[in-house]
């Protein structure tokens, strides 16, 4: 059964056609992802369906009795209420029903009703009881019995804590207010949800919670999103708004991409065959129209007129990103040695050790506020660590893309921003900007009036001109549409320098990252693989972490070396009977060896930084000493790893540790 129908919908902005003749419908449990390039009218369509914007022709109808909830992109909840009080507002109807049910209960218990004539009393009581039954059903449906659980489940899923419940909303950050608005919309449980970019301001854990919520959502939803991971997980149907029309595809985002490409290839083949036929018919008419085959020529003219022309498939403009060849850096690009950082009493991370080589691409993940951007700032030299140091390798030049796009001058034009960065003609500068979709008069726009996506593209254009061989990215895909994200995926994957990127874009990290650094709760771990590998390892480690929490132990702490990462995860458990001392001794030995391994890995990172320095090799004797030291540390580490594994095995056998 359709709960929403859109028929022949057309919309103009002034003389500009946004879309035309759109025909779509939403069934009761449809989970629809609405995709398309920035500026194609996705938000406009949602606003029209929500009844918040007029249209020029067509129709929009919702099934009788169905409720529609619309959450605009970036809509923030401003209120003097506490977080919990504000969330209770989503259940206002349930509370009103409860009040009416209490009044009906009083009537049913009223002795005066029993004093009425028997027939009248029975009819009156039946009316009250029927009304009470209907209200009871609606009360349950609207969450009246479990509103407290639903409020807390939703808030905690979106990244809030128990301590946040009594915080006044006006004291929250902008991103937190956006999450409050999303939480309240979800708790209101409309029959049809319309969500515009709901994953903005959500970290990966909150995104995964939202995906799970929407997959089990009993109503229908239409969601605009550029988050490809999210669309794969939550959507079972895709509406592709392209060239002013919507094409519907069954399945998730990945299936849609494959099907759209197949459809394009088929249309291109059909177009080619038709053009060949048209050319032959036109040539025949041209040759024989005035000759002795006039009748045949006229017949072919009529045939040409009857042909329904197939449009040549087009591909909209997309960014052409190519990180320029730059000076080759040494093998070790960035060495982070024992870096720690706190703000006040809050420890973000402790003794981070990293050795990132040329060509490696490190993705940094973690909850909002965990310290991802802080670590990037320390690596960039923009912020001093409390402890430890950061060293750049030989001939490393760093280019940084900040989430807040701080490198743009609000008073400049788009053209000004790039024109002064190198010696080139006005035409060359405009041609370069066209690769980032700034064409025609767009190059004369002032930065202050640019959209988020335009600002992002301009910042990328400037970053590439600086020709770094090490890239630091802070949420580089924010505000980019899917096509632009795909272009960035490819460019970063093909870049032969070093990349360190903090991002919540899981699809992007899956495509480009070769290592993942997780920062959470003041601790860090390093995983040798992309985002999917990290999630697999994280899932495998979850039982260990749960046991560790029960035992009251410490979470495992990662370490890194140029020789590679070994995630050493252990959980202390109670020992029993005669094995207690053996378990304690084995566990102590494993701890001691692990400490020695961490020290050796730190030494190895420093030695490898020396080996990457070209200046070392001007002194032959010193170079030989460093090479020998490197070999000795490697041999020591191999022995330590074997000893650690042996000690750990003994500890597990005697009950000292549980993997």
Steps between C-alpha positions, in 0.01 A plus 500: 500500500632843404532746787638780281452577131662769286354552154636702206675738740669804346690777675662822378712754681426810297565397139728211602346153481596292804319178408211400277241223483615311808289193575591296809319321779593371845362173634437431869849377588706646217848612603598746229836667443475819291828574321625752246760769451496815710248746360273250324204567731505218756431728797237687299317173431503404869366843599220472244401154625507633858263781400759770569548623143271567203532338159393609153301198383426141590377346822620375838269285712537315828279209601224602746605489863871475422741738672808650335813610687760717325846584633689763304874476443688650792181588691600566860280482805512825702329484837531591863386150594726228623581230249265251667214753525535588134488136398180448700344751262505231232244309708255788560215313331567193718486714814174664384355154443608396849313797648184407309534134602517604866177699458333201338617277785330736744178482299508121491544496878235767562210362713257736323540299180361197683194702612388558141229286347651164412483549122636854512771401744613215278512718186689777677747258650554332163573835336753585769665159482523508119657843514738380771600197291578715195701742708691218668604362161610842379678567831710186453567579133622848589745370759306592810604188689869510411577864421782514756676202343449638150636842596813360658558237232479764228716758677766249600500357148567847360796557728357660815564367850303470822674814627365697202133442583482795744702739283313804367481483121607862455837406654568224244722535194352553154564139401339372821189713437469346153515153659231599751271602213561166329438307824171680561385436144577128533318477832192666351467193270310647204365262237723660236844638587664757273865549598745736331865401561434345845856363540657846507647559849485126581809294573535146363339332802198731486470444124494125553237535771285715269538245220382225733207712618386581147535141379251393767279811464140387457403801289634635173779749449660706226852612587730735311861401559846505345619240754548192283558262791176622659302461176632147456394406853163675530338535156316231303406732215685789334347806334757653267422867429696571185435732206176626661333158525500214751591146404419233758732205565431207735769409749764696688754756380762255372240314293370832366845610381548176307149510351526865398827435319348200319198709401728775372702253292182351350364844416831596340491186282138565400580862427791396278290252303221753453740771387643262242148426368411871493819580311421234235142622456606864476767412246246310289259795507776743407612292202165401351244761600539690174569193281306206364448354848304790643221280636746279687679806634173647626419171668830512684435862600177389663688219670750753637218715633348203682821398674489574874846638560714346773691759700873458521575414864688775673712508810480808715815693580723361772822618659824407329743464788863415442744544785804627317832327499714650771851453633560145618519468878707260706363157586374609841267796459366563852620367836280561805698418814315465832254782436245573774240775528248610761260790531453577866452170680382322188760277337444472124779253425811369669845421356400458135782340299470496122737458209324580172697415188494660157200368307303394808154643562395516865135551592421637848163403647324545831198662667437872478734680737740208537800698375528420128535861388723574799746231390494638145577848635795362696635320192455818295692703758191707577480383863763389750462161671519468878758224458691348212596633160424485129772479236458533125717290274756619249357738237141471628273793414159501669171629361201523734126501434318622811134424564429866574667605170702760686729563202232684301475880501135603531565829318668343196341365185538141389741614229705711744552199727693304236629770264774621735624151584702459182615687191234439238262680268142582584385239249719232656366579847139485378567173319645355820197612704268338245645164608343573839165597343550877516397612153403828337394767746547262794870592516405856599288392797617627836607224738254626762200405281619150403312189612669238715570279200647789300727599789619143531583478128687831511705386800593181313602704195733710715640195678597335172676815378729490804633163369564327836629145525321442831129578536320558830122488460241603759157376378573565130170362367274731702253685273611310188242316293551135411659567161755735656571249776566232240743733322680565830508125578681431176741794524609415855534130416730587207708752697855368543573702812386458861146561624375542858125554512247549781157413364156366586450402134527124531467437126785743429723332760413160356618615158820684593637399842778245540505540881242609757582676828212488748490760779234452767465552875857626537650189335616413151546196279652455156363256242684397185223517239206706375180591685328166437802315640496727805131425564560125463785511751299722732210253494738213572651690794162596649467187720851563634419862581175397670680248718763760579234747613343240728840419647576869553821489300644751258416513132781385277723767360636486148855559389663562165835450335647525157509120499122482527228494760405216727182556697565336836167459675460329833254482784588428858284238673491346843714192565401214722652240731860392456535670160470849653875562544593349164238713331622812676863430408419431135282809474772714661758365256272574202450856630874554540577369151224716352652807664838407352342454157345848514836653590674308219235606248548865598879458454439337163285792384774749591768292324286471187456876501879526491522247218256709297725806534722557196752689716583180687674347201760776470668336801566138399606381845197653670269352234640150561447540875136601451438212257649254751290649780189460287582134434564433869170657606313296240660180629423598860139570412455165331627324812280718720191422295567126535565532873189714548281248315645216711440687826151597390423137414611390847291772660194390304558133587516578871213748491697823521370646174203435280518588127 
